[in-house]
Amino acid sequence: MESRKIGTLEVSPIGLGCMNMSGGYGRGDDKTSTRLLNEALDIGYRFLDTATVYGGGHNETLIGNALKTRRNEYVLASKCGLFRDENGKSTIDGRPETIRRQCEASLKRLQTDVIDLYYLHRLDSNVPVEESVGALGRLVEDGKVREIGLSEISSDTLIRAHKVHRIGAVQSEYSLWSRTPETKMLDTCESLGVAFVPFSPLGRQFLTGKAIDLTHLPSTDIRTSNASPRFEPEAFAQNSKLLIPFSKLARDLNCTMAQLAIAWLLAQQNKAGNQTLIPIPGTKHIDYMKENAGAANLKLTPDTVELLNQMINEESVVGNRYNAALMASIDSEKDRS
């Protein structure tokens, strides 16, 4: 794979989201996941994404055990500030002391001396972003972190944070059917020289053509716990119609639907023509990991990119990506107003 830049870091154009190996869409198998992680490095992945909250530390432990002899072969991203308490309730805590404590714990689980890219996973509404970013900056000064990032934040928050310490990357959901970053964030990242890392680039499996609606999903699936309106039966049936021309285009281009969705992201250019997007599709399946990597070889023409823009977008999709309460709690959604 070619390389792209996140601050001082050089990464593969497609990263590997590791959350699924520890939950979200059903628990993965550690033996299979260990093989997946090693084979991902073998075929060219150089950017792995994990977090404190994934499996309550399980995901970081998994990566540490699986790749402890290959640490110099990949750029490692993790996140802090979001975790589940003893009752399993999702908790956001961006206080400096929490950030430092979670970083120390992550370093131990990951069996490394430094985390290459360390994100604040969610903005704590009770803690000014300047305080949280200041704590991340001190971790850089201490040599425990190389670059810092922010996840699911608004453009205004990014600008405030960047004044405290240079931000290497912003991570938010971005795909053909989730276009919020196009409102302000992509332009803000360009103006500040910040890389953008799209998560859920496959629309939580929808854009692969393999998804099913909520009535057929187990209660432990993240799409049910987040009450995803787009997966409600009526909305899902309408949205699925969008995949008819999409799947035909994929066949015409001799690629899979997943590869086409990722290639659309890879083809996005900012106004200066720089390549600053690094999507991180996640999976616990070795075959899917290899399939996703193939998107790096798919070069879309400007006409094809525009066709895709018209084919699937937030105006053509039925339903929000989250329910109203969750949407209101996410700082990045402020860019819509």
C-alpha positions as CSV (number, residue, x, y, z in Angstrom):
1,M,0.0,0.0,0.0
2,E,1.0,3.6,-0.6
3,S,1.5,5.8,2.5
4,R,-0.3,8.8,4.0
5,K,0.7,11.1,6.8
6,I,-0.7,11.8,10.3
7,G,1.5,14.5,11.7
8,T,5.0,12.9,11.9
9,L,3.6,9.5,11.4
10,E,3.5,7.5,8.1
11,V,0.7,5.1,7.8
12,S,-1.0,2.8,5.2
13,P,-3.9,4.5,3.3
14,I,-6.3,2.0,4.9
15,G,-6.0,1.3,8.6
16,L,-7.5,-1.6,10.6
17,G,-10.2,-0.9,13.1
18,C,-9.7,-3.5,15.9
19,M,-12.9,-3.0,18.0
20,N,-14.9,-5.8,16.4
21,M,-12.4,-8.4,17.7
22,S,-13.6,-7.6,21.2
23,G,-17.3,-6.9,20.8
24,G,-19.7,-4.6,19.2
25,Y,-20.9,-7.1,16.6
26,G,-20.4,-10.2,18.8
27,R,-17.3,-11.3,20.5
28,G,-14.4,-12.4,18.3
29,D,-12.1,-15.4,18.8
30,D,-8.7,-14.5,20.2
31,K,-6.9,-17.2,18.2
32,T,-8.5,-16.0,14.9
33,S,-7.9,-12.4,15.9
34,T,-4.2,-13.0,16.6
35,R,-3.9,-14.6,13.1
36,L,-5.8,-11.7,11.6
37,L,-3.6,-9.1,13.1
38,N,-0.4,-10.7,12.0
39,E,-1.7,-11.4,8.5
40,A,-2.8,-7.7,8.3
41,L,0.7,-6.6,8.8
42,D,1.9,-9.2,6.3
43,I,-0.2,-7.8,3.5
44,G,0.5,-4.1,4.1
45,Y,-1.6,-2.7,6.9
46,R,0.5,-0.2,8.9
47,F,-2.1,1.5,11.0
48,L,-4.0,-0.2,13.9
49,D,-6.8,1.5,15.8
50,T,-8.0,0.5,19.3
51,A,-9.3,2.1,22.5
52,T,-9.5,1.7,26.3
53,V,-13.3,1.0,26.0
54,Y,-13.1,-1.8,23.5
55,G,-13.8,-4.9,25.4
56,G,-12.9,-3.1,28.7
57,G,-9.2,-3.4,27.8
58,H,-9.5,-6.7,26.1
59,N,-8.7,-5.3,22.7
60,E,-5.5,-3.6,23.8
61,T,-4.4,-6.7,25.6
62,L,-5.1,-8.7,22.4
63,I,-3.0,-6.5,20.3
64,G,-0.2,-6.4,22.9
65,N,0.0,-10.2,23.0
66,A,-0.4,-10.8,19.3
67,L,2.1,-8.2,18.0
68,K,4.6,-7.7,20.8
69,T,7.5,-8.9,18.6
70,R,6.3,-6.7,15.7
71,R,5.8,-3.3,17.4
72,N,8.1,-1.5,15.0
73,E,6.0,-2.6,12.0
74,Y,2.9,-0.5,12.5
75,V,1.5,2.8,13.8
76,L,-0.6,2.3,16.9
77,A,-3.6,4.4,17.8
78,S,-5.6,4.2,21.0
79,K,-8.1,6.4,22.8
80,C,-8.9,7.5,26.3
81,G,-11.7,9.3,28.1
82,L,-14.5,6.8,27.3
83,F,-15.1,3.6,29.3
84,R,-17.8,1.5,30.9
85,D,-18.2,1.7,34.7
86,E,-18.7,-1.3,37.0
87,N,-22.3,-1.4,36.0
88,G,-21.5,-1.4,32.3
89,K,-22.7,2.2,31.8
90,S,-20.8,4.2,29.2
91,T,-18.9,6.9,31.0
92,I,-17.1,10.0,29.6
93,D,-14.3,11.4,31.7
94,G,-11.8,13.9,30.1
95,R,-10.1,15.0,33.3
96,P,-6.3,15.2,33.1
97,E,-5.8,12.7,35.9
98,T,-8.1,10.2,34.2
99,I,-6.3,10.6,30.8
100,R,-2.9,10.0,32.4
101,R,-4.2,7.0,34.4
102,Q,-5.8,5.4,31.3
103,C,-2.7,6.0,29.2
104,E,-0.5,4.2,31.7
105,A,-2.9,1.3,31.8
106,S,-3.1,1.2,28.0
107,L,0.7,1.1,27.7
108,K,0.9,-1.9,29.9
109,R,-1.9,-3.8,28.1
110,L,-0.3,-2.9,24.7
111,Q,3.1,-4.0,25.9
112,T,4.7,-0.8,24.5
113,D,6.6,2.2,25.7
114,V,4.8,4.7,23.5
115,I,1.4,5.1,21.8
116,D,1.9,6.6,18.4
117,L,-1.5,8.4,18.2
118,Y,-3.6,8.9,21.3
119,Y,-7.1,10.3,20.9
120,L,-9.6,11.8,23.4
121,H,-12.4,9.4,22.5
122,R,-15.2,11.8,23.4
123,L,-15.4,15.4,24.6
124,D,-16.3,15.6,28.2
125,S,-19.0,18.4,28.5
126,N,-17.8,19.0,32.1
127,V,-14.2,19.5,31.2
128,P,-12.9,22.3,28.9
129,V,-11.2,20.7,25.9
130,E,-8.2,22.8,26.6
131,E,-7.7,20.9,29.9
132,S,-8.0,17.5,28.2
133,V,-5.7,18.4,25.3
134,G,-3.2,19.9,27.8
135,A,-3.0,16.6,29.5
136,L,-2.5,14.8,26.2
137,G,0.2,17.3,25.3
138,R,2.1,16.5,28.6
139,L,2.0,12.8,27.6
140,V,3.8,13.8,24.4
141,E,6.4,15.8,26.4
142,D,6.9,12.7,28.6
143,G,7.5,10.5,25.6
144,K,4.5,8.3,26.2
145,V,2.6,9.5,23.1
146,R,3.9,10.8,19.7
147,E,0.8,12.5,18.3
148,I,-2.6,13.4,19.7
149,G,-6.0,13.2,18.2
150,L,-9.7,14.0,18.9
151,S,-12.7,11.8,18.1
152,E,-16.2,12.9,17.3
153,I,-15.7,16.6,17.9
154,S,-16.9,19.8,16.2
155,S,-14.9,22.2,14.1
156,D,-15.0,24.8,16.8
157,T,-13.7,22.4,19.4
158,L,-10.9,21.4,17.1
159,I,-9.9,25.0,16.6
160,R,-9.8,25.6,20.3
161,A,-7.8,22.4,20.9
162,H,-5.3,23.1,18.2
163,K,-4.4,26.4,20.0
164,V,-3.3,24.4,23.0
165,H,-1.3,21.6,21.2
166,R,-1.0,20.6,17.6
167,I,-3.6,18.0,16.7
168,G,-2.4,15.2,14.5
169,A,-5.8,13.7,13.5
170,V,-9.5,13.9,14.0
171,Q,-11.6,10.7,13.9
172,S,-15.3,10.7,13.1
173,E,-17.8,8.6,11.2
174,Y,-17.7,9.3,7.5
175,S,-18.9,7.2,4.6
176,L,-21.2,7.5,1.6
177,W,-24.2,7.6,3.8
178,S,-22.8,9.6,6.7
179,R,-21.6,13.0,5.4
180,T,-21.4,15.3,8.4
181,P,-17.7,15.9,8.1
182,E,-18.3,17.6,4.8
183,T,-20.2,20.4,6.4
184,K,-17.2,22.0,8.2
185,M,-14.8,19.4,9.5
186,L,-12.9,18.5,6.4
187,D,-12.2,22.1,5.5
188,T,-11.1,22.9,9.1
189,C,-8.7,19.9,9.0
190,E,-7.3,21.1,5.8
191,S,-6.7,24.7,7.1
192,L,-5.0,23.3,10.2
193,G,-3.0,20.5,8.5
194,V,-4.9,17.8,10.5
195,A,-5.4,14.3,9.0
196,F,-8.9,12.9,9.0
197,V,-9.6,9.3,10.0
198,P,-13.1,8.0,9.0
199,F,-14.5,5.3,11.1
200,S,-17.4,3.1,10.1
201,P,-16.5,3.7,6.4
202,L,-18.7,0.7,5.5
203,G,-21.8,2.1,7.2
204,R,-21.8,-0.6,9.9
205,Q,-21.8,-3.2,7.2
206,F,-24.7,-1.7,5.2
207,L,-22.5,-0.7,2.3
208,T,-21.2,-4.2,2.0
209,G,-24.6,-5.5,1.1
210,K,-24.4,-8.1,4.0
211,A,-26.3,-6.1,6.7
212,I,-29.7,-7.1,8.1
213,D,-32.3,-5.0,9.9
214,L,-32.7,-4.6,13.6
215,T,-35.3,-7.4,14.0
216,H,-32.7,-10.0,13.0
217,L,-29.8,-8.6,15.1
218,P,-29.0,-9.9,18.6
219,S,-29.4,-7.4,21.5
220,T,-25.6,-7.3,22.0
221,D,-25.1,-5.8,18.5
222,I,-23.9,-2.2,18.6
223,R,-26.6,-1.3,16.0
224,T,-29.3,-2.3,18.4
225,S,-27.7,-0.7,21.5
226,N,-27.3,2.6,19.6
227,A,-30.9,2.3,18.4
228,S,-29.8,3.0,14.8
229,P,-32.8,4.5,13.0
230,R,-31.4,3.5,9.6
231,F,-31.6,-0.2,10.5
232,E,-35.2,0.0,11.7
233,P,-37.2,-2.4,9.4
234,E,-39.0,0.2,7.3
235,A,-36.0,2.5,7.0
236,F,-33.8,-0.4,6.2
237,A,-36.1,-1.6,3.4
238,Q,-36.0,1.8,1.8
239,N,-32.3,2.2,2.3
240,S,-31.6,-1.2,0.8
241,K,-33.0,0.1,-2.5
242,L,-29.9,2.3,-2.8
243,L,-27.7,-0.7,-3.0
244,I,-29.2,-1.9,-6.3
245,P,-27.4,0.6,-8.5
246,F,-24.4,0.6,-6.1
247,S,-23.9,-3.2,-6.4
248,K,-24.2,-3.0,-10.2
249,L,-21.5,-0.3,-10.3
250,A,-19.3,-2.5,-8.2
251,R,-19.8,-5.4,-10.6
252,D,-19.0,-3.1,-13.5
253,L,-15.8,-2.1,-11.9
254,N,-14.9,-5.7,-11.0
255,C,-14.8,-5.0,-7.2
256,T,-16.8,-5.7,-4.2
257,M,-19.3,-3.3,-2.7
258,A,-17.0,-2.9,0.4
259,Q,-14.0,-2.1,-1.8
260,L,-16.1,0.5,-3.7
261,A,-17.2,2.3,-0.6
262,I,-13.6,2.4,0.8
263,A,-12.2,3.5,-2.6
264,W,-14.7,6.4,-2.6
265,L,-13.2,7.7,0.6
266,L,-9.6,7.2,-0.6
267,A,-10.5,9.3,-3.7
268,Q,-11.7,12.3,-1.6
269,Q,-9.3,15.2,-2.0
270,N,-9.2,18.4,-0.1
271,K,-9.0,21.7,-2.0
272,A,-5.2,21.6,-2.1
273,G,-5.3,18.1,-3.6
274,N,-3.6,16.5,-0.7
275,Q,-4.6,13.0,0.5
276,T,-5.4,13.4,4.2
277,L,-8.1,10.7,4.7
278,I,-7.2,7.3,6.2
279,P,-10.3,5.1,6.6
280,I,-10.2,2.4,9.2
281,P,-12.7,-0.4,8.4
282,G,-13.1,-2.8,11.2
283,T,-13.6,-6.5,11.1
284,K,-13.0,-9.8,13.0
285,H,-13.0,-11.8,9.8
286,I,-9.7,-12.5,8.0
287,D,-11.4,-12.7,4.6
288,Y,-13.0,-9.3,5.1
289,M,-9.7,-7.8,6.2
290,K,-8.1,-8.9,3.0
291,E,-11.0,-7.8,0.9
292,N,-10.9,-4.3,2.4
293,A,-7.2,-4.0,1.7
294,G,-7.9,-4.5,-2.0
295,A,-9.6,-1.1,-2.1
296,A,-6.2,0.5,-2.1
297,N,-5.7,-0.8,-5.7
298,L,-9.0,0.6,-6.9
299,K,-8.6,4.0,-8.6
300,L,-11.9,5.8,-9.2
301,T,-12.3,8.4,-11.9
302,P,-13.8,11.8,-11.0
303,D,-16.9,10.8,-12.9
304,T,-17.3,7.7,-10.8
305,V,-16.8,9.6,-7.6
306,E,-19.5,12.1,-8.6
307,L,-21.8,9.3,-9.6
308,L,-21.4,7.7,-6.1
309,N,-22.0,11.1,-4.5
310,Q,-25.3,11.3,-6.2
311,M,-26.2,7.6,-5.7
312,I,-25.8,7.5,-1.9
313,N,-25.8,10.5,0.4
314,E,-27.5,11.7,3.6
315,E,-30.4,13.2,1.5
316,S,-31.1,9.9,-0.1
317,V,-30.8,7.8,3.1
318,V,-33.8,7.4,5.4
319,G,-33.0,7.9,9.2
320,N,-30.2,9.4,11.2
321,R,-27.1,7.4,12.1
322,Y,-28.0,7.4,15.8
323,N,-31.2,8.1,17.8
324,A,-32.0,11.7,18.8
325,A,-30.5,11.5,22.3
326,L,-27.2,10.1,21.2
327,M,-27.0,12.5,18.3
328,A,-27.5,15.4,20.7
329,S,-24.7,14.2,22.9
330,I,-22.0,14.0,20.2
331,D,-20.0,17.2,19.8
332,S,-19.4,16.7,16.0
333,E,-23.1,17.1,15.4
334,K,-22.8,20.8,16.3
335,D,-21.3,21.2,12.8
336,R,-24.8,20.6,11.3
337,S,-26.1,23.8,12.9
